[in-house]
Amino acid sequence: MKLAVQEQLLPGRTLQEKFTFAVEAGFDAIELRGKGDFQFATRLTELKRALADGVVMPTVCVDMPHFIGDFDPAKRKDAIQQLRSQLTVIAELGGIGVMTPASWGQFSRRLPPFEPPRGPDADREVLAEALGTLGEHAQRNGVKIMLEPLNRYENHMVNTLAEAASYCAMDSIKVVGDTYHMNIEEDDPCRSLVEAGPYLAHMQISESNRNQPGTGHLDWAAQLATLDAIGYDGYLALECRLRGEPEIVLPQTAAFVRKFI
């Protein structure tokens, strides 16, 4: 397993500076953020220059105001177009793929009014349609579209690894595990990783409190041993809040995680 860190957590003005720091801190790669309005595509020159300079950028985490499971058809269509563009860009960089939740912050059945304006069957229909479109585009470009389950307070459609895996209708549609969300939603995170193993393409890591690993109560030894046991050899990408200054916290975090891999 290899360690990555999201670009916004790293000090430095350029990707080259950020990567130099990341490697010195103990990481292997940078996870990029894919903003809306086709901003990611406008970075292509910057990204290609960084790639030529040896910066490793295998994955993109979507960072948009609306998503493929939105209640508004126009916003769903835009999210699909944005992700198609991001998939094209990461393919040009020789990367793995792009990850997205079904939605984020749109609705929670745990908060009033408790019942969303769209039922479960319609939820599944719109999400499967979007992933089918993106899966076909990803397959043509040799990359993956990866669905990330979020916890029940952030998303009402896909909360567990098993639910995400049920959408993997083609090889180019895979699952992202996130240790923070898994801590809330999975009855047994290790068993869930085993069961989702055939569909698992990427992992994001943070603590039970959403800060960096080592500041909460997650059983890192057990979960990372499980990933090793199922043959997972992808990235563990740090996506969290940092408790402390990055110059101090990031090397400590990399060292902490590497004790278990």
C-alpha positions in Angstrom: 0.0 0.0 0.0 1.1 3.5 -0.8 0.4 6.8 1.0 -1.1 9.9 -0.7 -2.2 13.3 0.7 -4.7 15.7 -0.7 -3.2 18.8 -2.3 -5.0 21.3 -0.1 -3.3 19.9 3.0 0.2 20.5 1.7 2.3 23.6 2.1 3.8 25.1 -1.1 2.8 27.3 -4.0 3.1 24.8 -6.8 2.4 21.1 -7.2 6.1 20.6 -7.5 6.8 22.3 -4.2 3.9 20.4 -2.5 5.2 17.0 -3.8 8.7 17.7 -2.7 7.3 18.4 0.8 5.0 15.3 0.6 7.8 12.9 -0.3 10.1 14.3 2.5 7.2 13.9 4.9 6.8 10.2 4.0 4.1 10.3 1.3 4.2 8.8 -2.2 1.6 10.8 -4.1 -0.8 13.8 -4.2 -4.5 13.4 -4.4 -6.0 16.2 -6.5 -9.2 18.0 -6.0 -11.7 18.4 -8.9 -13.6 21.6 -8.7 -16.7 22.5 -10.8 -17.1 24.9 -13.7 -14.5 22.8 -15.6 -11.8 24.3 -13.5 -10.0 21.0 -13.4 -9.7 20.9 -17.1 -8.2 24.4 -17.1 -5.4 23.0 -14.9 -4.2 20.6 -17.6 -1.1 22.6 -18.6 -0.1 22.9 -14.9 -0.8 19.2 -14.3 1.2 18.1 -17.3 4.1 20.2 -16.3 4.0 18.7 -12.8 3.8 15.2 -14.2 6.8 15.9 -16.4 8.6 17.0 -13.2 7.9 13.7 -11.5 4.8 14.6 -9.4 2.7 11.5 -8.8 -1.0 12.4 -9.0 -3.1 9.1 -9.4 -6.5 10.2 -8.2 -9.0 13.1 -8.2 -11.5 13.7 -5.4 -14.5 15.7 -6.6 -15.0 19.1 -5.0 -18.2 20.5 -6.4 -21.4 22.2 -5.0 -23.7 19.5 -6.5 -23.4 15.9 -7.5 -24.7 13.1 -9.7 -27.5 12.3 -7.2 -28.9 15.8 -7.0 -32.7 16.2 -6.9 -32.4 18.8 -9.7 -32.0 17.2 -13.2 -30.0 20.2 -14.5 -27.5 19.9 -11.6 -27.2 16.2 -12.1 -26.5 16.7 -15.8 -23.9 19.3 -14.9 -22.2 17.0 -12.4 -22.0 14.2 -15.0 -20.4 16.6 -17.5 -17.9 17.8 -14.9 -16.9 14.3 -14.0 -16.6 13.2 -17.6 -14.2 16.1 -18.1 -12.2 15.2 -14.9 -12.0 11.5 -16.1 -10.6 12.7 -19.4 -8.0 14.8 -17.7 -6.8 12.1 -15.2 -6.6 9.7 -18.1 -4.3 12.1 -19.9 -2.1 12.1 -16.8 -2.1 8.3 -16.7 -3.9 8.2 -13.4 -6.3 5.8 -11.8 -9.6 7.7 -11.8 -12.0 10.1 -10.1 -14.1 9.6 -7.0 -17.5 11.0 -6.1 -20.2 10.5 -3.6 -23.8 10.2 -4.7 -24.3 13.6 -3.1 -23.1 15.6 -0.2 -25.1 17.8 2.1 -28.2 17.5 0.0 -30.4 15.5 2.4 -30.3 13.4 5.6 -33.0 11.2 6.8 -31.6 11.8 10.3 -32.7 15.5 10.2 -36.0 17.2 9.6 -38.0 16.8 7.4 -36.7 13.2 7.5 -38.4 12.1 4.2 -36.6 13.2 1.0 -38.6 14.4 -2.0 -37.5 11.4 -4.0 -38.0 7.7 -3.1 -35.4 5.0 -2.8 -36.3 3.4 -6.2 -36.0 6.8 -8.0 -32.7 7.5 -6.1 -31.3 4.2 -7.4 -32.5 4.9 -10.9 -30.9 8.3 -11.3 -27.7 7.2 -9.6 -27.3 4.0 -11.7 -28.0 6.0 -14.9 -25.3 8.6 -14.0 -22.8 5.9 -13.1 -23.5 4.0 -16.2 -22.8 7.1 -18.4 -19.6 7.8 -16.4 -18.6 4.1 -16.4 -18.7 3.9 -20.1 -16.7 7.1 -20.5 -14.2 5.9 -17.9 -13.9 2.5 -19.7 -13.1 4.2 -23.0 -10.4 6.2 -21.4 -8.8 3.5 -19.3 -9.7 4.9 -15.9 -12.2 4.3 -13.1 -15.2 6.2 -11.7 -15.2 5.5 -8.0 -18.3 5.8 -5.8 -17.7 6.8 -2.2 -20.3 6.1 0.6 -20.8 8.9 3.0 -22.3 8.8 6.5 -26.0 9.1 7.1 -25.7 12.8 8.2 -24.1 13.8 4.9 -25.9 11.7 2.4 -29.1 9.6 2.3 -28.4 7.5 -0.8 -25.2 5.5 -0.3 -23.9 5.0 3.2 -22.0 1.6 3.2 -19.5 -0.1 1.1 -22.0 -2.8 0.3 -24.5 -0.3 -1.0 -21.8 1.3 -3.2 -20.7 -2.1 -4.5 -24.2 -2.8 -5.6 -23.7 -0.1 -8.3 -20.6 -1.7 -9.8 -22.2 -2.9 -13.0 -19.0 -2.7 -15.0 -15.3 -3.0 -14.4 -14.8 0.7 -14.7 -17.2 1.5 -11.7 -15.5 0.9 -8.4 -15.8 1.7 -4.7 -13.9 4.1 -2.4 -13.7 3.3 1.3 -13.3 6.2 3.8 -12.3 5.2 7.3 -14.2 8.2 8.9 -17.5 7.3 7.2 -17.0 3.6 7.8 -16.5 4.3 11.5 -20.1 5.6 11.6 -21.9 3.3 9.2 -20.2 -0.1 9.1 -21.2 -2.6 11.8 -17.8 -4.3 11.3 -15.4 -2.3 9.2 -13.0 -5.2 8.7 -15.7 -7.5 7.5 -17.1 -4.8 5.2 -13.7 -4.4 3.6 -13.4 -8.1 3.0 -16.9 -8.2 1.4 -16.2 -5.1 -0.7 -12.7 -6.3 -1.6 -13.4 -7.2 -5.3 -14.8 -3.7 -5.9 -12.4 -1.6 -3.8 -10.2 0.6 -5.9 -9.2 3.3 -3.4 -9.1 4.2 0.3 -9.3 7.6 2.0 -8.1 7.8 5.6 -8.9 10.0 8.6 -9.7 9.4 12.2 -13.0 8.8 14.0 -13.0 12.6 14.7 -12.1 13.5 11.1 -8.7 14.7 12.1 -5.4 12.9 11.1 -4.8 9.3 12.0 -3.6 8.8 15.5 -5.8 11.4 17.1 -8.9 9.2 17.6 -10.0 5.7 18.4 -9.9 3.8 15.1 -8.3 0.4 15.1 -5.7 1.1 12.4 -3.8 -2.1 13.0 -6.9 -4.2 12.3 -8.2 -2.3 9.3 -4.9 -2.0 7.5 -4.1 -5.6 8.2 -7.4 -6.5 6.7 -6.6 -4.5 3.6 -3.3 -6.3 3.3 -5.0 -9.7 3.8 -7.4 -9.0 0.9 -4.6 -8.0 -1.4 -5.3 -4.3 -1.6 -2.3 -2.6 -3.0 -3.7 0.8 -3.8 -3.4 4.2 -2.2 -4.3 5.3 1.3 -5.1 9.0 0.7 -5.1 11.4 3.6 -8.4 13.4 3.6 -8.9 15.1 7.0 -8.6 18.1 9.1 -5.2 18.7 10.5 -4.8 19.2 14.2 -1.6 21.2 14.2 0.6 22.8 11.6 1.1 20.7 8.4 4.9 20.9 8.6 4.8 19.1 11.9 1.6 17.0 11.6 2.0 15.5 8.2 5.4 13.7 8.8 4.0 12.4 12.1 0.9 11.1 10.4 2.9 9.4 7.6 5.1 7.7 10.2 2.1 6.6 12.3 0.3 5.0 9.3 3.5 3.3 8.0 3.8 1.4 11.3 0.8 -0.7 10.1 1.5 -1.2 6.4 
